[in-house]
C-alpha cells in the first residue's frame, strides 16, 4: 500500500498593506536598486563549493577575515577531495584567525566527506540537502541559494534584523519571523537582491550604534530616523 502523501505546508499569506505603505516600501527598494542594481555577497568564491565553505566559515566572523583566510586556503583546497586530504591538522592553520575555528574545521571536513560519499563531490543545490550538511543551517543555505540565484531568500543576520526593524519592514522577534515578514512584503522580482541591499545598508550606513542617517538614501522614509537625528 502506498504511503499517504505528506501534507503540504500552507503557503505564507501575503501581508495586506495600505497603499501608502506599499508605496513607501516600493520606494525604499527602488532607491536601493538605483544605488546598486546587482548586489552580491562580499565573500570571495569561484564555485558553489567555495561559496558553501566561505559562508559556513563566516558565522560570527567578518567577510574580510574569511576572505583573508580563504584566499590562501582555496589555493590548496578548493574541492571536497582536497579539503578532506588536508585533515584537521592541515586545515586549522588556514582558518585559525576566524572565530570558532576548531568547530568550523570539523564541520568543513565532515561536509567534504558527505559531498564525496553522497553527491560525487558536488554541492547539492536544494535547501533540504544543504541544511543537512554539518554547520549549514537555514541562514547559510539561504545565502547560498540566493547568491546563486536558485531560490529567492532573505537570510536574516544581525544587520538585516536591525535594518528591517528600523525601516519598519518587520516586527518579528526572531530571524525566522523577520525572514517570513520580509518575504511577504518585498516585491517578487527584488527578492533575490533584497538580502544584499539590507545587509550592505546595515554594514555601512545603518550601523548599530551611530547610524549614518545623513548618508542614508532612504532616511526620509525611515520611521526610526527621529531616534538618531536631532531636530
Secondary structure, 3 states (H helix, E strand, C coil): CCCCCCCCCCCCCCCCCCHHHHHHHHHHHHHHHHHCCCCCCCCCCCCHHHHHHHHHHCCCCCHHHHHHHHHHHHHHCCCHHHHHHHHHHHHHHHHCCCCCHHHHHHHHHHHHHHHHHHHCCCCCCCHHHHHCCCCCCHHHHHHHHHHCCCCCCCCCCHHHHHHHHHCCCCCCCCHHHHHHHHHHHCCHHHHHHHHHHHHHHHHHCCCCCCCCHHHCCCHHHCCCHHHCCCC
